[in-house]
Amino acid sequence: MPERAAPYDTAPARAALTRLLPRHADQFQLVPLAPQDGTDRFRVDGRPGRITVAGTTPAVLLTGVNWYLKYTCRAHLSWAGDQLELPARLPAPASPVERATSLPHRFALNDTHDGYTAPYANWPRWERLIDVLALHGVNEVLVTPGAEAVYHRLLTGFGYTDAEARGWLPAPSHQPWWLLQNMSGYGGPTSPQLIARRAGLGRRITDRLRELGMRPVLPGYFGTVPGGFAARNPGAETVPQGTWSGLERPDWLDPRTEVFAEVAAAFYRHQRQLLGPADHFKMDLLHEGGDPGDVPVPDAARAVEKALRTARPGATWIILGWQNNPRRDLLDAVDHDRMLIVDGLSDLDTVTDRERDWGGVPYAFGSIPNFGGRTTLGAKTHIWAERFTAWRDRPGSKLAGTAYMPEAAERDPAAFELFCELAWRERPVDRAAWFDGYADLRYGARDEHARAAFGALRTSAYEISSKDGRPHDSVFAARPGLTARSGTVYATHTPAFDPAAFDTAFAALLRVRPALRTSDAYRHDLTDAARQALANRSWQLIGQLQDAYRRKDRATFRALSGLWLRLMRLSEEVTGAHRQFLLGPWLADARAMASGAEEEARLEHSARALITTWADRATADGGSLANYANRDWHGLIGDVHLPQWQAYLDELADALAADRPPKTFDWYAVEEPWTRARKSYPLRPTADAYRTAQRVHDTLAKAPYQGTVTVGATPSALPPGGRATVTAALRNVNGLRATGRVDFALRGVAADAEGPLSLPSVPPGGTGRARWRVAAPAGPLDAPLRPLPYELTTEYGPKGEPRVRTARHGTLFVAGPLAPELSTVTTNAAVFGQLENRFAVNGSGADLWKATAEFGAVYRAGALTAGGSVTVEVTGQDPTGPWARAGLVVRNRLGAPAQGSPDALGLLNLSVTPANGVVLSYDADGDGALDTYRRITGITAPVLLRLTRGPDRAGSGTYTGACSTDDGTTWREIATVRVPGAGARQDTGLHQSAANSGTGDRGTAEFRRWKLS
């Protein structure tokens, strides 16, 4: 039978084509296509100059056009650089192309999008974004502009004046967190003109989405109200929500009350009047620490759902899947058929079974590959390729869509492209073939250097290995400090991919043939690669700066400081080569949204604050949100970050010269005046992308200090009089040039070389090694671990350049043997020693919290049961970090259990720390990771610790932690906690973690009087 035409108008798709392809739009014939079994699909065929695209909605027509452009024409339209070198007469596809998806939900944008991407975006920018989303197969878009007008009408109908309502509404830059119930008011009051302008923008966005057959997803109502609401509205009951990152949170209106039902009905009525019809609503109850008070969450969820269904029968409630959200008791209380979880963690290693986690609620396979709008590059595309089809196709799957949710859009076009294709592919993505094809279409033709570049990116930036799933940002963007290991506190603190491998991609991009270098896509990618190559060096240099300062090596510190600042200046220059990396447009958009001079200053301040202090001092300092939204932007680097680092490094150099402590800096006091400034910045590129990137390449190829030296011993600890093989390894982190001659020397221990100590060269990204045989002194020990300090020097440099000499100071250990009944486990390269009833553990470790579990433990297997108790005295602890831990640890099986297995459950530890007291940390939700703690502050080692296991209850172990600072005469109880999944017999022992935030520092913890009863 002939296919029945779908009843829709293709004019909106035609209008989009005219905007996107004005010289070629008339060569496309657009044909409505009826869905089959509820699936969206498109078909592309035709002849030269007459391309026929059929699709089930106007947006799907555009998806078909995009597939044709990419895979027939080798052209690319993206949200970060276009390449549209099309022939005058469009070619026909080699054969008809058909694609379909059975997924009803293809969701895009994060709750934070309207803040971190472009809070002051105008209609042309939104129009372009909608077109790009349609091209990429998206059919559900989160829309928050206009929400302030809804709330303004709402509040003025419930006892608030116009001025009070406008004073409660934050500036557009901060509205996402107000909608999440985290804060209010910042950057206000909002003017009537701005409210009206944003409402008009929101209506244009939702109207356009509906015209294209896409679904606007609007904020739903779950109870956010200003303080004092209950006093103005009899019958209302509210729960104060405290603070979030130093900002006062709005109150929560109890959803069980009649007043809530009235407020929700008014909210949805105003929303429909202002923004038009919608059937999908985004709501996250009790976001990031929200407090339910005495309101049962299941009852609240049912009431919120009832209000939504009353106002919008058949509507779908969309909720974010992130860490412990949504709560299982909430999900169990609502209609699963009209709920969709947009999962932000589908690509996290620890996430394996969402059907089990969420009790069969439909969900969208999703990712949050960008945080804060930071200029990061990278994603876990290998996990996307492996998991998506496997999860979609497994029996009982509830996977019902995809969700691409970067905290800021318009970044990382390759990751966006691959993710959006998942829904339209029946088979798993072959990443090697896909990235080859992407290189061709991104630049317009096959080029072996372009393919090599994306091949290197595929195995580096697009196969990130960070535990939290995040790409790394730039330490150049951090508040200055030698311990900085990211641009901000809430970020990954170790490099997420190999910088030397990334260099290979950068160098290959520079070799792309000249004919393919003219597109905006190429200029964008080259600028981004050069920027990232520089940012990677910040991670390479910061540890060396810290080490040189500790050793009071003034000459090395001065040389490293000069290199650091030179690279920052080069980063400021290269980011001026593409509009996407300019500060100017961000500020100009804020000014353009204002209706007068006073509002212009206020909006510009909010835009400046968001990317530096975030808000006021309490948020920047106390809430640790300073530079959360850091960016490698031209203007921001040069006027904010570079002057800070210059002042800081100069002060450290002066302190070294004078042999005095350095003065401290109040960084907020430095930053805040810049947020109030009114200086204008360039709106157009200030540098040539290719020439500047080539200069970046040449500078980095010749730069010194691009080596990482590690030392290992086999065995890791020596018995008295024993011998070990010590291996020193120099990794040439410079992926752009080989080293010249490399010389190693080991001093401070009795050592004989095993092989050459000089190497002619180490290749780019390669490793060179030297080995020695080391002998430990004989004789009895007076401590569980006897240190054998050493100095390893390495002289190296890029080939043809002067060499530098680096020194690494470390320690080998002579260890007393452990009793035969004891076992050890280490994820932090720990060494262990025992001398009678004394123990010592020396190790490293970034942290022991949530996804990061880096610790060493000596333990007794299966020794702790209900009714049992374990005590130990921590006699000493090195202060490697404020949260360094030493104490007692318990888990069903400590010896490297499989992720997600029962052996990994029942985890807790009772530890003393250098700066946070005695802490009882435990796995509260039964996922095998520490996520909750209780503590008593003001206590450091030495301290006696006691952990008692009480009776088991409902599959959980019960534990009480206590400590004593008077040798057990009196005990202070920290807390009694329940840990799900605890086995009948658990391993327990002594543990240590340096919690060094990725610095690599090692520390020793010493114990005595370890006793189980």
N, C-alpha and C positions, 0 to 999 in steps of 0.2 A: 504494500500500500504506500502511496506517497506520504511523506512526512507532513504532519499537520503544523502549520505555522503558529508560532507563539504570539499571543496578542499583546505586543508591546511596540512602542515607537522607537525606531532606531536613531531618531534625530539627536538625542543627547550623545550617543556614541559618535555620530557624524560630527557634531560640534567639537568634541574632544579631539578627533583626528585633525580637524582644521586648525586647532590650536597647536597640536603637537607636530604635525606634518603638513604645513600650509602649502607646500609645493607638490605634494603627492596625495593629498587626501582624496582627490577626485578619481584616483585610480583604484579605489577600494569600493566594492559593492558589499553592503552590509545586509545580511539576511537573518530575520528572526528564526530561531530554532526551538522546537518544543522540547522540554525536558523529557528524559526517559527514566522512569523509576525514581523520580525526584533528584536525579543527578544533573549537575551543570556540565555542559560540554561545548566544544567549539570544533569547527571544521574549516580548513583553509585549502582552497584550490584555485584554479583559474588559469589565465594565460598572461603572457607579458603585457604589462600596462593595464590589465583588468583582473584584479585579485578579488576573489570572492571569499568573504569571511562570514560564516554562519555561527550563531551563538545563542545561548538560552536567555541571556539578559544583555542589556547594553554594555554593562561592565565586562561580561564574558566575551562579547565581541572584541573589546579592547584587549583582553587577554590573548585572544586568538591573533589579533594584529601584532601584538608584541612577540608572540612565538614565531610568527612569520618573519618579523624584522630581525630577530636574533639568529634564527637557524636557516633562513634562506638568504637574507640580505647582509648578514654580518653587520648589523647596526644595533645600537644600544641607546635606550632611553632609561635613565635611572634618576634617583634622587640625589646623586652626587656625581655629576659629570655625564654628558651625552657624547655620542659619536654617531653622526647621521650622514656619513658619506654615501648617499644613495644615488644610483644612476637616475637619469631623467625618466627613463622608462623602467618601472619596477619589474624584476624578473618573476617568472612563475615558479612556484614550488616544484621540485623534481617529481613529487607525487603528492596526492592529497594527504593532508595532515589532520589527524583527529586526536583530540585529547578529551578526557572526561575525569571528573572527580566525584566520588560518592560522599565526600565530606560536606555537610551542610554549613559548617562554620569555618570561615577563613578570616580570622580576627587580626586586627592590627592596632598598634599604638598602646602605650603604657599610660597609667594614671598620671604619670609625671610629664607626659609629652608636652602639654601646653605650658609647662614651665621651662624644661631643659632644652627643648628644641627651638622654639621661637615664640615666647609668650606674647610678643607684640606683632605677630604675623598679620598681614593684611589679607584681603580676599584673593588677590592674584597668587600669593604664595600658597594659600590653602587650595585654590583651584588646581594649581600644578601638582600639589601633593595628592589630591584625590585622583587626578588623572593617572599619576604614577602608581598609586595603589590599585586602581582598576586594571592597569596594564599587567600588574603582577598577580592578578587572580584574587585579590582581597575582596570580600563581600560584607564584612562587618568592621566598622570603624568607630572607635571611641571618640566622642565629641563632648568637650567640656566648655568651650566658649558659649556664653549666654547663660550659664548656670547662675552667675551673680544676679542677673535680672530676675530669675525665678525666685531666688531667696529674698531678694529685695521686696518683691511683691508679697511673698509669703510673710515676712516679718512685719511689714506694715499692716497686715491683716490680723496680727496676733499681738498687738500692744506695743509695737516699737514705732518710733518716729522715723521719718525719712532719714534724718541725720544719724540717728542711732544705727539704723540698718546699714547705711553706707559706711559708717565707721567700723562696723564689724566685718565688712567685706575686705579681703586683702587685695593688693595689687595683682594684676594678671600673672605676674612672674611667680607668685606664691600661691595662687589659687588651687593648684592640684592638691596641696597638703591640707588646705582648708576643706576641700571636698572629701579628703580621707579622714577628716576629724582630728587632724594633728595640731592645727593652729588656726588663728583667725587674725584679721586686722592689720597684719604687717603690710606696710607700704600704702595704707589707706590714709584718709577716707577716699573711697572711690567716687568720682564725680558722676552726676546724672548723665552727662554726655558720654562718658566712657562706658557706663552700664548700657546705655542705648546702643552705642557703637558695637559693643561686644555681643549684644543680643541680636543685632542685625547680622553680624558675622556668623553667629551660630545658626541662625535661620538659613542663611545662604548655603552653609555647609550641609545641613540636614536636607534641604531641598535638593541640592545637587546629588547627594547620595541616593535619595529616593528616585530621582530621575534616571540614574544609572542602574537601578535595580539593586543597589547596595543598601545595607541596613545601618542606620545610625544607632549607636549604642550610647545611651544617655545616662547620667548619674541618677540612681534611684534614691528614694528617701528611706533612711534607716534611723533617724532620730537626732541629727545634729542641730543644736540650738545654742543661742548665746546664753551666757550666765544671766541669772535672774528670770529665766523664762517661766519657771513655775510660779513665781510671785505675781506675774502678770496674767497668768492663765490658770484659774482655779481648776483643780482636778488633775493638773499636770504633775508628774513626778520625774525628777531628773537625777542623774548620777554624775557627780563631778568627775572629770577625766584627768585631773592633775596637769602635768606638763609633758611636753615632748621636745627633747633636745633644747631645753631652756625656754620654750615657748608655751604659753598657757593654752591648753586644749579647750575646745568648746565642750559644753555639757552634752550628755546623752539623755534624750527624752525616752522614758520607759515605754517601749512599744506596746505593752499590755494595756495601756490606759486608753480611755475614750478620746482624750485630747490628742494622743498620737494619731489615732485614726482620722480625726478631723484635720490635723496638720498635714498628714500624708495625702489626704484627698485634695486639699488645697494645693499642695506642692505639684501633684500630677496634673491638676487642672491648669495651673499657671504654666507649667512646662509645655503642655500641649498647645496652649494659646501662643506661646512665644516661639517654640521650636518645632511644632508640628507633631504628627503622629509618630510613634515608635513602639516597638515590641520587644526591645532588648535593653536591659537596665543593669548597670554595673554598681554593685554595692559590696563593701567589705566591712562587716561589723567588727568593732573593737580592733582596729588596725594598729599594729606595732605598739602593743602594750596597753590597749584600751581596757578599761576596768568595767566589768558588768555589775559591780556592786553586789546587791542582793537579788538581782534580776536573773532568773534561770535562763541561760543562753538558748536552750531549745524553745522555751516559751516566747522569748524575744524574736527568734527567727520565724516562728509560725506567725506571729503578729505582723512582722515586716512583710512576709510573703502574702498574708491576707490583704494587707493594704495595697500591695502591688496588684494582686489579682482583681481586687475590687475596682481599682481605677483602670487597669489594663488587662482584661480577661485574656488568658492565653499567653501572657508575656513571659519571656525567659529571663531569669535572674542569672547574671554573669558575675562570677566571683573569682578572685585571683588565687592561684595555687602558689604559695610562697612560704617556705619554712613550715611553721605550724598552722598556717592558714590554708583552707578553712578548717575550723575545728570539726572533729567528727560528730560531736553531739549536735552541732548546728545542722550538718548534712543529714543526719538521721531524722531530723524533725521536719524536713521540707519535702516537697514533691520533686523527686529525682528527674522526672521526665521534663520538667521546665526549669532545670538548673543546668548551667554549663560552667565548668571550672576551666579557666584559661591558665594553664600550667606554666609557670616561669622557670621551672627546674627540670624539665624533661630530659635535659642533657647533663644533669649532674650524676657523677659516678654512683653516689649513694642512693639514687632513686631508681627503683627497679620494677615496682608493681603498683600502678596507680589504681587499678581496680580494687586491690586490697586496701590501699591507703584510704580510698574515698568511698568504699562501700558500693561500688557500681554506679556512681554518679557520672554522667557523660563529661568528658573533658577534651580539651584541645591540646595537642602536643605543642609545647611552646618553649620559648627561650627569651632570656633578657640579656642579650650580648653586649649591651652598653649600659654604663651606669653614670648618671649625672651629666650626660652629654660630653664626657671626657673624650679627648681625641685619641682614643685607643683604636687598635686594629687587631682583629682576631675573633675567632669563634670556634666552638667545638663541632665543626662540620663533620668530623669523622663519626661523632656520636649521632648526629642527625641522620647521616647516611645509613648507619648500622641499625638504629633503633626504630626509625619512623615506620617503615613498612613492617618490621617484625611486630611492633606493638599494634599497628592497625589491623594486621591480618591474623593475629592469634585468636584462638577460640575464646569467646566471651568478652572480646575487646569492647571497651566503652569509648575508645578514641573516636571522637566525632568531628574533629577539626584540627586546624593549626592556629597558632597564636604567636605572632612576631611582635615582641614587646620591648624594644630597646627603650631605656629611659629617655633617650633623645633619638629621634629619627634623623635621616639625611646624613648618616655615617655609614661607612663600610659597605659599598654597593655590592661587592662580590658575595658577602655573607647573606645580604638581603635577597639577592637573586637566587642563590641556591636554595635557601629556606623556602621561598615562595613557590619554587618548582616542585617541592615534595608532594603537595596535594594533587598535582597533575601527572604524577608518574606512577605507573603500576608497579614497577620493579625498583629495587634499591638503586640509589644513585651510585654510578661508578665514578668516584671522585677524580681519578686520574684523567679519564676521558672528559669529564665535565669541565675541569679547570683548563684543559687544552682548548676545548670549545669556547669557554668563556674568554680566554685570551684572544681568540680569533674575532669574536663578535665585539669585544670591548674596544678593540683598536681598528677593526674594519677589514682585516685580512690575516692570513696565517703568517706568523713570524716566529722563527725558532727561539729568538731571544725573549719575546713576550711569553711564549709557552714555557720557557725555562723559568722565567720570573714567577709565573703562577704555579709552576710545579714546585718551586722552592717555598712559596707561600702556603701551598697545600700541606706541606709537611712541617711548617713552622707556625705562622700566625693562624692558620685555619685548622690547626690540630693542637690547640692550646692544652696545657697539662696542669694548670693551676687547680688546686683542690676545690676552690669555690666557683670554678667555671668562668672566671672573669679574666679578660685580658689585662695586662699591666699598663699603668699610665706612666707618666714621667716624673722622676724625682726632682727634676728642675722646677716642677710646679708646686713642690711642697713648701710649707713654712720651713725655713732653713733649720737644719739640725743634722749632726753627724750620724744620728741614729735613724734618720728618715729612710724608709724603705718603701715608699710610694708617694704619690702626690697628696694623699689625704689619709685619714685614719681608716675609714671604711672602704678598703680596697684590698686587692690581692697584694701580698707583701713579698712575693718572690716573682722573678720573671716567668711569664706564662709560656714562653717559647724560646728557642735557641736564637740569640741575637746574631750569631755568626751565620746561621742558615738564612736568616732574614737578609743579611748583607748580600747574599748571593742573589736574592730577588731584586734588591735595589740596583746592584750592578748590572743585572740583565736588563732591567727596564731602561737604563741609560743606553743600552746597545740596540734597542728597537730601531728599525731602519727609519731614516728621516721622513719618509713619506707618510708614516703612521703617527708622527709626533704632533700633528697639527690639531688634533681634536681636544675639546675641553675634557673629555674623559682621561686622555693621556696626561694632560697637564695636572689634573686633579690627582691621579694616582702617583705620578712622579713626585709631586709636592708632598703627598702623604707619606710616601716611602722614605723620602729624605728626612722628613720630620721625625718619623718613627726610628730611623737609624740613629739619629742624634739622641732621641729620648732613651734608646737602649743603652747608650753610653753612660747616661746618668746612673743606671744600675751598676755598671761596671766600675765607675769611679768612686761612688759614695763610700764603699767599704774601705777603699784604699786611702781616701781622705781621712776617715776615722782612724785607721791604723797608724798613719803617719803622725797624726796629732797625738795619739796616745803615746807613741814612742818619742815624741818631741823632736821629730826629724824635720827641722825647719826647712831645709832645702827641698825635700820631697813634698812637704805640705805646700810650699810656695809654688812648685811646678804643677802639682795637681790642681791647685786653686786656679792658676792661670789657665790651664786647659779647660777646667769646668766652665769658667766664665766665657772663654772664647767659644766654646760649643753652644752656650746659651745665646750669645750674640748671633751666631750663625743660625740657630733655630728661629730667632726673631726675624732674621732676614728671609729664610726660605719659606716661612709661613706667610710671608707677604706675596707669594707667587701665585696664589689662587684665592678667589673671593671667599671660598668656604672656610678659610682659616684666618679671616680678618675680624678683628674686634669691632671695627667701624659700623658695619651693617647691624650688628646686635644692638648697639646703642642708638643708632639712627632710627631703627624700628620703634624703640621705646619712645623717643621724642615725637615721632610722627603720630603716635596714638593719642597724644595729649591734646587737650582742648584749651590750654593756656599755659603761661610761663610757669606758674606754680606747680601745676600738674606735670609739666614737662620735666622739671627738676626731680619731682618725686618719683616718676616712672623710671627716669634714667638711673636714679639712685637704686631702685629695686633691681634693675637689670644688672648694675655693677655689683651689687651686694651678692646676688645669687651665685655669681661665678668666683667670688672671693670669700667674704665672711659668711655668706649664706643669709644671715640676718644680723642681729645685734650681738654684743659680746657674749651673752649667756649661751647663745647658739653656736657661735664660732669657737669659743673656748670650752665652756662647760659641756655643750652638746657635741663637740668634736666634729662639727660640720664645716669648718674652715676648709676651703678648696675642694669640697666634695664634688663640685661641678667644675673642677679645673679644666682648662683647655690650653693646648699649645696654639695660641693665637697671636698673630702679629699685632702688637700694641699691648696686649696683656703680658706677654713675656717681657717686653722691653721696659714697660712702665711700672710693673708690679713685681714680678718674680726676680728679674735680674738685679734691680737695685737692692732687694732684700738680701740675696745671696752675696752680692758684692760687699755690703755692710757687714754681714755675718763673717765671711771668710777673712775680711780685713781685720776684724776684731780678734778672731782666733790667731791670726798671724802676729798681731801686736801682743797678744797675751803670751804666746810662745816666746817672743823676743824678750819680753819683760819678766818671764818666768812667774806669771801671776794667773789667777783664775780669770776667765773671760767674763765680761759683763753679760747680763741677761737682756733679752729683748722682749718687749711687749709688742708682739706682732699685730695684735688687733689695733693698737694705737697707731701703728704704721699704715695698716690697710684701710682703716675707716675713713681717713681724709680722701683717699682715692675714690671711695664709693660716693663721695659727695662732690667730686670734681665734675667739671663740665667740658673738659677737653674733647675735641672732635678727633676722630681717627679716620684713616683712608677708607673709602668705600670701594675702591678698585685696586687690583693687584699693583704692587709697587716694585716687583722684580720679575725677571724672566725665569720661568720655571726650569727650563732645561739648563741654562747656564748656571743658575744658582745651585741646582741639584748636583751638577758636575763638580762645583766647588766643594759642596758638602762631601761628595765621594772622595775627592782628592785630599781634603783635610783629614778625613777619617782614616783613609788608607795609610797616611804617614804619621798619625798621632801615636804617641807613646802610651804606656800603661794600659795596653789592651791585652792583658793576660790574666788568667786566674790560676793560682797555684794551690794545689791541694797536696796533703801528705797523708799517707796511710801506712799502717803497720800490720804485719801478719806474723804472729798473732797480734790482736789489738792491744793486749796487755802482756807484759813479760813476767814470768816467775823470777824470783831472786836467782841471779846467776844465769838466767836464760838468755836466748838470742831471738832476734826478730829481724825480718826483712822490712826495711823502710823504703817506701817508694814515693818520690816527689814527681808530680805531674804538672806540666805547664800547658794549659789550654789556651791556644791562640784564639781569643774571642773576636779578633779582627777577621771578619770574613772577606775582606777586600784585598789583603796582601799577606804573603808569607812573612815569617820573621827572618832575620838574619841569624847569626850564630847565637846559640843559647848556652850559657854556662851555669851549672848548679854547684853549690857548696853547702855542706852540712857541718855545723859546729855545735859544740856543747855536750856531745855524747860520744862515747867510744864507737867509732864506725869505720868500716872498711868498704870501699866502693866495690860494687858488683857491676862492672861494665863502664862504659864511657860516661863522663860527667859533662861533656860538651857535645852539642848537637849542631850540625851545620845549618839546619833550618827546620821550622815547624810550619806546615802548610796552613792556608786560611781555614779556620775552624778546626784545625787538627790539634793533636796532643803529643807532646814530647815528654819522655820519662828518664829518670835516673834512679839508681837503686844503691842501697848500702846495707851491709849486715851490721846490726847494732847489738852490743852485749850489755846486759844489765849487771849492776854490781851484785856480788854475792853477799850473803850474810842475812841475819834476821831483820824483819821489818819492825818499825815502831808505829806504823799506821797501816790501815787497810790498803791504801794506795800511796806509793812513794813517787813523787813527780820527778821526771827526768827532762828538764827544760832544754830546748834546742833552738837554734836559729838556722833557718834555711834561706840562703840568698840565691837569687836568680837574676842574671843579667840577660836582657833581651831587648828587642825592638823590631819595628818593621824593617824589612830588607831595604838596605840603602839609607837608613836613617840612624841617628845616634841611638845607642842603647841606654836603657835605664837599669838601675839596680834596685830590686825590691827585696825586702826582708820579711820573712814570715816567722813569727815566734810562736812556738807551740810546745806541747808537753807530751812525752811518752810516759807510761806508768808501769812501775813494778807493782804487781798486784798480789795480795795474799789470796790463796786459793779458797774458793767457796766450799762449804760443806756439801757432800755428795747428794744430799736430799733436796738441795735447792736448785731451782731453774732460773734462767734469765730470759728476758725479752727486750729488744731494743728497736725503736724506730728513730732514734736520735744519735746513733753511733756511740752508745754508751759503753764504758768499761766499768768493771765491778771488782771490788776487793773486800776481803773479810780478814779480820784479826780478832780471834776469839769472839766476844759478843759485840764487836764494833764492825760496822759496814760503811762503805763509801761507794758512791756512784758518781762518775764524771761523764757528762754528756752535753749535747747541744739541744736542738729542738726549737722550732719557731713558736709553738704554742701547744697547749693541751686543752682544746675547747672546740666544740662543734666538729666541723669537718677536718680540723687539724688535730691529730693525735700523735705528737712526737715526744716520746718519753722512753726511759729505760727503767726496768724493774728487775729486782731479784725477788723471787717469790716461792711460796709453797703451794703446790698444786692441790686443789680440792680441800683446802684446810679450813675454810670458813663455812659454818652451817648456822641455821637458826639457833639462837641462844649463845652463840660464840662471840668472842671479843678479841681484838688485837690491839696492842699498844706498842709504841716506839718513842724514843726520844730523838728528835732531830737536833743534833748538837752543833751543826754548822751548815751554812748555805751561802754560796756565792751570789751576789746581787746582779745577775745577768739580765734582769728585767724586773719591772715592778710586780709582774705576775709569775715570776719563776716559782716552780713548785717543788716541794720535797715533803714526803710523808708516806701515807698508806694508800694503796690502790687495791681495788677489788673488781673482778670481772668473772663471768662464768668460766672463761678460759682466757688467760692473758697471752698465751703463746700464739700470736698472729692468727686469730680466728677469721674465717671467711666473712666478707661483708654481708650483712643481713642474716647471718646464721644465728641460731640460738646461742652459740658460744660467744658471740660478740655482745650479748646483752648483760644486764646486771652490772653496768659500769658505774663506778663512783670512786672518788678519792678524797681523802682528808689531808690537806696540805698546809704547810706554812709558806708564806711568801715574803719577799723583802719589803713590800710597801702596801700590801692589802690584807694583812692580818692572816688569820687562820680561816681557811675556806673549805667548805664541804661542797664539792661539785658533783653533780649526778645527772644521769640520763632520765629525765622526767617523762618522756613520751615513748620510751621503749624502742627507739630506732638505732641504738648502739652508739650514740654520740652524746658527749656531755653538753647539756644545754641549759642547766639551771644551777644556781649556787646560793648558799647561805654562808654568812661569815661573821666573825668577830674581828674588828679592826684593832690596830695598835699593838699587835704582838709580832715579834720576830723570833728567830732561833737564838738561843736554845729554847725548846718547848717540848713538852710531853704530849703526845697525841693518842687518843683512844677512839676506836670505832667498834661499836657494838651492834650485832645483828639481832633484832628482835624477832617475834613470830611473823611468819609469812602470812600475807592476806591477799586473797583474790589474784593469785599469780604474780604478786609483787613482794619483793623483800623490803623489810623495814629496818632502817639503820639510824643510829644515833651517833653523832660526832661530838667529841668533847676535847678540851685541851687543859693543860695545867702548866703554870709557870713557877710553881713552888714544889716541884719534884713529887707531885701527886697528892700533896696534902689537901688541896682543894681543886675541884674541877669546874670548869665553865662549859655548859652545854651550848653547842652551836645551833643544832637543829636535829629534829627527827624527820626523816624523809622516806618516801616510798619509791622504789625503783622497779619498774615493770620488767618481767621476764627473768628475774633472778633465779638461777638454778639452785637445787637443793644443796649442792656442794660447790663452792666457788674458790677460785684461786685468789690468794691475797699476798701482798708483799710490800716492799719498800720501793719507792719510785722517785725519779728526778726528771724535771724538764726545765731547760734554761729559759723557755718562753722569751726568746730573744728577738721576736718579730722579724726573723729572717736575716739577722746580722751575721749568723754563723758562730757567735760567741759560745764558748763552752764554760761550764761551771761544775763545781763539785758540791754534793750534799753528803753530809756525814751523819751517821746514825749509831745508836747503841740501845741496848736493852729491848730488843724486839721480842715480844712474847705473845703467844696465842693461848687463849683459854676458852 
